[in-house]
Each structure stands twice: as C-alpha cells, then as structure tokens.
Amino acid sequence: MSSFEIQGGLKLNGEITPQGAKNEALQVICATLLTPGEVIIENIPDIIDVNNLIGLLADLGVATKKLDTGKYAFQADEINLDYLHSKEFKNKASRLRGSVMIVGPLLARYKKAFIPKPGGDKIGRRRLDTHFTGLQKLGGNFVYDQQSGFYSIEAKSLKGTYILLDEASVTGTANIVMAASLAKGTTTIYNAACEPYVQQLCKMLIGMGARIHGVGSNLLTIEGVNELGGCRHTLLPDMIETGSFIALAAMTQSSITIKNIKYKELGIIPEVFRKLGIQFELNNDDILIDSQPHYTVDTFIDGSILTISDAPWPGFTPDLLSVVLVAAIQAKGSVLIHQKMFESRLFFVDKLIDMGAQIILCDPHRATVIGLNRQYPLKALEMTSPDIRAGVALLIAAMSAEGKSTIHNIEQIDRGYQHIDARLNKLGAKIKRIDS
C-alpha cells in the first residue's frame, strides 16, 4: 500500500491540463469489441482502472498497440471466448468495475458473455439490474451462478424493443446501446442516461456505422445494423479533474489556469462552484482562477441554507460531491451536501473533522458543512483513502492544511487521477510518493 506525504499550506501557480475522461474511456474501450476493424482512440488517461481494462481486453485477444502518449489502436478480430471461463479472467475482471461493459458488446457480436461480480469503489450498493434487465429485453437469457460468482447471458439473436430503464444508469445505458447497435430492428430506450460520456460513446458508434438518434436526450432510438467498422475517436477532458482543480485552487488560495476544458461539456459544474463563492474567468476554453482570500456561499432566495445534491445529467455529477464538500470547508457560510446515490460516500468526513473542519454528518446521505472562512487552518493528519473521489478530496484538504499530512492507500487515487502528484508538484506543491 503506497502513500503520499503532503506538505500543506503552499500556494500553487501555473497551468494544468485535465486528463482524458476516465468514465468515457472505460465505455469506448469496451466498444472496440463490437467490430473486427481497427479503432484508434486518443487522449486515453494513464490511470490504473483504464490500464487494467486495456490489459483485460488484450488477454481476451484484442490486439492493442500504444501509438503515442494517450493514443492506442485496438483490433478485436480474434477474440478468445474461452478466456472468459478462466480463473485469471475472474480475478482481473472482479477487481475492475468497468469490466461490466464488455457484456453488451460480447452479447451483440458473439451472442454470449460472462462476467464475475465487478469490483470498484466501496461507496455503497451499486446494482447491475439495469444492465441485465435491458439486455434481457433485447433477447438475452441471464443466469447468475452463486457458487462461482459468475453472471452469464446468452441469446440466439438480439431483437430491438422498447425499454424503459428503472434508473438513468450511465453504464447500464452504455451496455444496452452497444448491444442494440447490432440487434435486429429498432430499439427505443427511455429514461436513458445522457451524460457527455454516453453522448461520446454514441458519437463513436455512429462513426463506426451505428444508427442512433436522440443523442444528448433521455430518449434514444437505435436502428440495428449487421456490422460495425473501425473509426477514430478522441476523449473529452475529464470534467471531474476540472472540478477538482477548481476546488484545489480555492482551498489553497492558488492562481491556476485549467487548460482546454471543453467548457460547454461541463454542464452546471461551474455554476455549482460559483454558488460556493469561488470566482473564475473563462478565456476561450481555459478557466483562470486567481488567488482568492475569501469566498462566500450563496443562500437560496428565501435565505435558507444552500443545498448541493447529485442528480442524473444534466444535474450535478455525484463524482464531484466529495470535492465540493471539501471546498466548502474554508468558505464563509454553510452548505448542506446531499449525496443521494451512494450511502457510504460521505463516511470519509470523519477525517476532515479530525483535521478541524466543522461538519455535521446528518445521516449516511447528508452532511452540513459550516465554513471556517479561513479563521482556522486545517491540521495535518495521517489518513487512508477509501475511494477515488474521497481520496482526491482528502488530498485537497491536506494541501490546504498546516504541516505534513500522510495519505495511505493512494492506489485508490491512482485509479482515477493520472500522475496527480507529479502534475501538482509542477505547480509548486510538495507531494512525496512513498511506494510500499
């Protein structure tokens, strides 16, 4: 288990560019299984989860070639389906949440797929019902073997149908869209997720020859085709990194320029940070943040406490709630953070309270942050990262604290943030990686 040693209290200065979007990468890399043609993807982040998925596809028989930094070629013309029954596949796939998205492409192209119960963050219940219910409606026959821990799904053929999703699941929508692209007839998906990641996947599939209508809405219509071909695709910048850097600049009173952010794809993310009182300017496609001694939280029109909650897109992404919570610690005013989706995601706040933050954990889903307005700096602490997003939130808190903090289990942070220590050190941070 590796660790970060962080010297806090330093102001950063300079430019930083967000990595390619992690959540998009996991989807579009799985989509390469839909075609025997070559698919070239650019701006792929060098992070553990993505690298593990690329390795998993290579073991499955996908020819993978690194062409340049962040640029890969994939060709799935010789897939070894027997590998899906191996112990090695079970061990690798069960540690990677994104592995569930190979099911839709494999079912569409080979009419069968197998997957162990996926791993990922320990942030609460993350059910797979939406994935499998949708695939069943397309014609898949689903079986779960409790003894082996494997899900299997087979189909003689996939046939387009009307599907009303019970939740606007991003990965569930992605799996169903990929399967429906090669199904016979027309599939209509209502209550589909419409996050930029799903939009990007749909645009890539259209580039491969798929017929998809309604991209960007919660009503998708897919006319199945007989085959898909190769394409080129470039990932968006990671909106979660962009939000994390905004919070970092505010907490550390730093002057940072966040480059090439694709502002139009950020949705309401900038507005949520503005509600915390964090000021920044937009210059072309860059965000400029000056050192801000104080920032004041808005209230609602009737004067009641500001509430920030997650919601399906175009609502606020749940992946940034941990970061927003930390940014509120040194604001003037109070804010209620309401994490609706995952019942364990706020449990990291006990570390922040130990650092001196004034936070009331109301229940597993809600926490009230009473801003310190910089009257008291946070104290250095030794702590452990429980998941990706809480890990980077703790890193931001440690960088704003007085003294030297230590964060263990940084593999969790490495799963979602590319070389974060080296990149922040270039801005003037002092983060030392200690490998175990």
N, C-alpha and C positions, 0 to 999 in steps of 0.2 A: 504494500500500500504506500504510494508516493504522497508527498506533502508539498505545500507551499509555505515558505516563510515570507511574510509581508511586512515591510517597514511602512507603517502608516503615517498619515499627516503630510504627505507630499502633494504638491500641486503639479499637475501634468500640463504639457503643452505640445501641440503639434497636430499632425494629420493621421487619421487611421481609416482604413477601408474595410467595410464588413466583408466577411467571407461569403461564399455561396450558401444559399439557403439549405440548411440541413434537412428540414422536413420535405422540401421539394426533391432533394437528391435521392432520398430513400424511395420515393414514388417512381421517379423517372428511370432510375437504375433498374428497378424491378420490371418496368415496362419494356426493357430491351429483350425480355423473354418472349415477347409477342411476335417476334419476327426473326427469320434466319438472316436478314440483311444486317449490314453494319450500321451501328448507331454511334455517333460521336457526340459526347456531352462535355461542355466546357463550364468552368467556374465551380468544379466539384471541390468541396472543402476537405482538407486533410484532417479528419477527425476520426475518433475510434469507431463510432457507430457506422459511418459511411465506409470506412476502410474494411470493417468486418463484413459488411454486406457485399462489397466488391469481391472479397475473398470467398465468401459463400457461393456467389454466382460462378466464380472461377472453378471451385470444386465441383459444381454442378455440371460443368462442361462449357460454360460461356467463355469464349476467347476474349480476354481482357488485355488491353495494351495501354500503357501510360504514354501519351504522345508529348505531353508538356506539363508544366505545373498546373494542376487542376483540370487537365484535359485528357479524357480517356476515350478509347474506342472499344465497343462491345459488339460481339457477334455470337448469337446463340443459335448456331446452325448444327451443333452436335451436342444435344443435351443428354446426360446420363441419368435417366429417371431412377435407376436402381440406387443411386446415391441417396435418394430421399428416404430409403429404409435403413440407412447406416447409423450406427451409434455416433459416429463423428458428426453427421448432419444434425442429429438430435441435440448434441452438446452445443454446437455452434449456433443453431437457429434459436434454441431456447434462451440464449443469452442476449438476443437481439430482437427488440420489439418490432422493428421494421420488416423482419422476415415474414410477417403475416401477409405482406403484399405480394409475395411470389405466388400465392394461391390463385388469385384471379387470372393472371397470365397463363399459368400452367394448366388450369382447368380449361381455359379458352382454346389453347393450342393443342394440348395433349389429352384433354378430357379427364384428367385426374391430377390430384395434388395431395400432398401430405405435409403436415407441419406440426411440430411439437408446440406445446403451450409456450407462447413467446415470453421473453423477459422484458427488461427495461426498468424504468424508474419505479421505486416503491412509493408511489404518491397516492395510492388508493386503488379501488376497483376499476379495472379497465377491461370491460367485457368485449367479447367478439361476436355477440349475437347479430349485430347489424351486418357484419361481413357475410356470415353464413346464411342468414335469412334471405338476403338479396341473391346470393349465389344459388340457393335452393329454388327460388322463384324463377331463375333462369333455366332450371332443369337439373341442378346438381343434387346428388344424394349424399347427405352428410352423416358421418359416423364419428363418434368420439370413443376411443379405447381408453378407459380409465386406468387400466393396468399399465399400458405402455406410455400413456400421456400424449398420444398422437391424435391429431384431428386428421381425418381423411375425407375427401369429397371426390366423387366421380360422376360422370354424365355420359350418356350415349351421344347426346348432342345438346347444345345450348340454344334456347329459343327465346327471342325477345318478348318482353311482357311489361306490364305496368307495375312499378314498385314504389310503394310509399314507405320511406325509411322511418323507423321509430325514433331515430335521433339523427341529427345532421353530422354524422361521423365523417371526419376528413379521410381517414384511411379506409373506412368502410366504403365511402363513395368512390374512392380511387380504385379499390379492388373490383367493385361492381362495374364501373365504367370500363376498366380494362377487359373484363370478361365479356361484357356486352358488345364490345367493338368487333368481336369475331363471332358473335351469336347470329343465328338466322332470324331475320325480321327486325322489328323496331322495338327498342326498349325505352321506356319513359321512367325517369327517376324523379320523384317528387320529394321535397324536403332534402334535396342533395346539399352537401356542403359546397360553399362557393368561395372558400379561401383562395388567395392567389396561388397557393401550391396546387390546388385542384385545377385552377384555370390553366396553369402552366402545363400540367400533365395533359389536359385536353388539347391544348395547342400543339404539344409534341405529338400526340396521337393523330391529330389532323394532318400534321406534316408527314406522318407515316402512311396516310391514306384512309384514316378513320373518318366517319361521317358523324359529327357531333354538333348539335345545335343547342343554344341556350347557355353557352359558356359565360360564366360570371353571374348566373342566376341560380335559384334553387330548384329549377325545373330543367332537367337535361333530357334531350332526346337523342338516342344513339341508333343509327341505322347500321346494322351489322354488315360487314364486308367479308369476303372469302379469305383475304390475306392482307397483311401489312408489310410495308417495306422499311428500309433504313431511313435515317434522317440525321440532321444536326440540331443540337439544342443547347441553349445557354441558360444556366440557372440564374434566378434573381438574387440580389444581395439578401442576406439573412436579416429579416426585419427584427428578430429577437436580439441579434447583436446590436443593431442600430439603437433599439430601445435601451439596451444595457449600457451602451456608451453614453447616451443622454443622461441616464441616472448617475453614472460614474462621474461625469463632468460636474453635475450639480453637487453631489456629496463631497467631492474633493476640491471644490472651488477652482476647477481647472478650465483652461482655454483650449478647446478641442474642435477640430474640423473633421466631421464624418463625411467621407468622400463617396460619391457615386451610389446613392442610397435608393434610387428609383422611388422618389417621394410619392408619386401617385399610387404606388402599390402598398403604402403604409396604412391606408385606411384612417381610422381615428386614433392611431397610436400617438402621433404628435400632439393632438388635441388633449389627450389624457395627461401627458406630461405638462402641457400648458396649464391645466387645471390645478396641478401641484404648485404652480407659480414659476416653473422653470422656463426661462426665456431663451430663445434661439432664433436665428435668421436662416432663411433659405436662399442660397446663391446657386443658381442653375439647379444642379441635382446634389448639392452639398449642404449639410447642416452645419452652421457656425455657432458655437456656444462660447460665450465669454465667461470669465470668472465671475461668479455670482455670490456675493457675501450672504445674501438672504433671499429666500423665496417664500411666498405666502400662498397657502392653499385657498382655493375658491370655496365658497359655500353655494348651496342652491339658492334660488331666487327668494325663497321664503326664509332664508337664514339658517336652514337646517344643515347638519354636517354633511360634507361631501361623501358620497359613496362611489367606489370604483369596483365594478364587478366584471366577471368574464361572461362572454356570450358567443354563440356561433357568429361567424363572419356575416355581415360587416361589424359585428360587435367587437369588443376588446378581447384580444387573444389571452387565454389562460396562462400561456407560457411567459407572460411578462408581469403577472401579478406579484410574484416574489420580488422582482426588481423594483416595481412601483412601491411596494411596501417599504423597502429599504430606503428609497429616495425620499419617502415621506418622513423619515426619522428626524432629519435636520430641518424640515420645513417649519414655517410659522403657521400654526393651526392644526386641526385634527382631520383625519380621514378614516372612514370605515372601508376596509378591504373585504370583499365578499367573494370567496373562491367557491363557485357553485359546482364545479365539475368533479373535483378530487378531494376526498375527505381527509387526506393525510398531508396535503401540500403545505399547510401552514404550520406544521409542527416544528419547523426549524426556528420559529421566532423565540424559543427559549434561549437560544444562543445570543440573539440580538438583545434580549432583556438582560442577560448576563453582562453584555457589553455596555449597558447603561441606557438602552432605548426604552422609551415609555410606550409599551404596547400591552393592550389587554386582549388576550385570546378569549373571545366570547364563547366560541364553540369550535368544532373541527373545521367549519367553513368560514368563520368571520373573525377578523381581528381589527381592533381600533388602535390606530397609531396617533399618539399625542406628540406633535412635533416639538423638538427641543430648541428650534430656532438658533442653533449653534451656541446656546448658552453653556452647554456641557458637551465636550467631545466624547465620542465613544471610546471605550477602553479596549486595549488589546486583549486577545483571548486565544486559547487553544481550542479548536473545534473540529468537527468532522462533517464533510459534505454528504447530505443524504440523497440528493438527486442533482440533475444537471442545473436546473434553474435556481434552486436554493443555493447550490454551490457557488454560482457566479454572484448571487445576491450577497452571500457571506464574504466573498472576495471584495466586493464594492465596499461593504461595511468595514472590513479590515483595512482597506486602503485609506479610509477616512479617519480611522482611529489613531489615537496616540500610542506609540510603542510598536513592538513587534508581535504580530499575530501568527499563528500556525493553523493551517487548514489541512487536515488529513483526508485521505480517500479522494484525491483530486482526479483520479481516473474518471469519476463522475463528471467533472467539469470538462475533461478532455474529450468526453463522448460528444459534446456539443459545441465546443469553442476551440478553434484552430490556433495552436501555439499562443494561447492568450497571454502567458507570462512574457514571452519574448516580444510580442507586439506592444504590450503596455510598457515594458521596460524601455522601449524606444521613445516613449513619450515622457520618460522621466520617473517611472515607477521603479521600486526596488522589490522585486519578487524573485525569490530564490527557489528553484525546484530541487527537492531532495528525493532522489529515487531510492526506493527500498530494495 
